[in-house]
């Protein structure tokens, strides 16, 4: 009689189990990487939007009026809601500006906040 060579069913099942565990771990790491990338991308774009809004206010000739307003804008391939709140300070020639940037996701009616930037703008 000749001895047959090959893997037993148990050995094949163990190999499939090991491969499945490795594949599951790799998928989780890949998913975390993509999620982290999207979060960083959104924070970066929202930071730029907020910086642009602060720069627009600083370039105005007059001190901004105390107010709050929201604008929906397109920046990059995304829609954003930029909320600008100008608040008084103890110094009448100084304003506190808070810019909150929120991103619209999919078909949601309300955007999710991503970034808030604060600045003080004075009349020189």
TAKA-V484991 format. One record per backbone hydrogen bond with DSSP energy under -0.5 kcal/mol. CO is the residue of the C=O (numbers start at 0). NH is the residue of the N-H. If there is no record, write none. Layout:
# TAKA-V484991
co:CO nh:NH
co:CO nh:NH
This chain:
# TAKA-V484991
co:7 nh:11
co:8 nh:12
co:9 nh:13
co:10 nh:14
co:11 nh:15
co:12 nh:16
co:13 nh:17
co:14 nh:18
co:15 nh:19
co:16 nh:20
co:17 nh:21
co:18 nh:22
co:19 nh:23
co:20 nh:24
co:21 nh:25
co:22 nh:26
co:23 nh:27
co:24 nh:28
co:25 nh:29
co:26 nh:30
co:27 nh:31
co:28 nh:32
co:29 nh:33
co:30 nh:34
co:31 nh:35
co:32 nh:36
co:33 nh:37
co:34 nh:38
co:35 nh:39
co:36 nh:40
co:37 nh:41
co:38 nh:42
co:39 nh:43
co:40 nh:44
co:41 nh:45
co:42 nh:46
co:43 nh:47
co:44 nh:48
co:45 nh:49
co:46 nh:50
co:47 nh:51
co:48 nh:52
co:49 nh:53
co:50 nh:54
co:51 nh:55
co:52 nh:56
co:53 nh:57
co:54 nh:58
co:56 nh:59
co:66 nh:85
co:68 nh:83
co:70 nh:72
co:70 nh:81
co:72 nh:74
co:72 nh:79
co:74 nh:77
co:77 nh:74
co:78 nh:103
co:79 nh:72
co:79 nh:81
co:80 nh:82
co:80 nh:101
co:81 nh:70
co:81 nh:83
co:82 nh:84
co:82 nh:99
co:83 nh:68
co:83 nh:85
co:84 nh:86
co:84 nh:97
co:85 nh:66
co:86 nh:95
co:89 nh:91
co:90 nh:93
co:92 nh:122
co:93 nh:88
co:94 nh:96
co:94 nh:120
co:95 nh:86
co:96 nh:98
co:96 nh:118
co:97 nh:84
co:97 nh:99
co:98 nh:116
co:99 nh:82
co:100 nh:113
co:100 nh:114
co:101 nh:80
co:102 nh:111
co:103 nh:105
co:104 nh:107
co:111 nh:102
co:114 nh:100
co:116 nh:98
co:118 nh:96
co:120 nh:94
co:121 nh:123
